[in-house]
C-alpha cells in the first residue's frame, strides 16, 4: 500500500476549530512537521479538508 508524506506549511492560528482538529488527527502540531500515513480514503478525506495548510508527497 502506498504511503503519503504530509507536511504542515501554514499555521492553524485563526482557523476554524474543525480544521484544527483535523490537523491534530493527522498528527501535525507545528510548522514544517512531517508525518507519514497510509494512502486510504479516510486520509484523503482529511487531506482534502486542510489542503491549503499542508503539502502532500506520494511515495
Residue pairs with C-beta under 8 A, 6 or more apart in sequence:
1 38
1 39
2 38
2 39
2 58
2 59
3 36
3 37
3 38
3 39
3 58
3 59
4 36
4 37
4 38
4 39
4 43
4 47
4 56
4 57
4 58
4 59
5 34
5 35
5 36
5 56
5 57
5 58
5 59
6 26
6 28
6 34
6 35
6 36
6 37
6 47
6 54
6 55
6 56
7 32
7 33
7 34
7 54
7 55
7 56
7 57
8 23
8 28
8 30
8 31
8 32
8 33
8 53
8 54
9 31
9 32
9 53
9 54
9 55
10 31
10 52
10 53
10 54
11 31
11 53
12 19
12 20
12 23
12 53
15 53
18 49
19 49
19 50
19 53
22 46
22 49
22 50
23 29
23 50
23 53
23 54
25 46
26 35
26 37
26 43
26 46
26 47
26 50
26 54
27 35
27 37
28 35
28 54
37 43
39 58
47 54
47 56
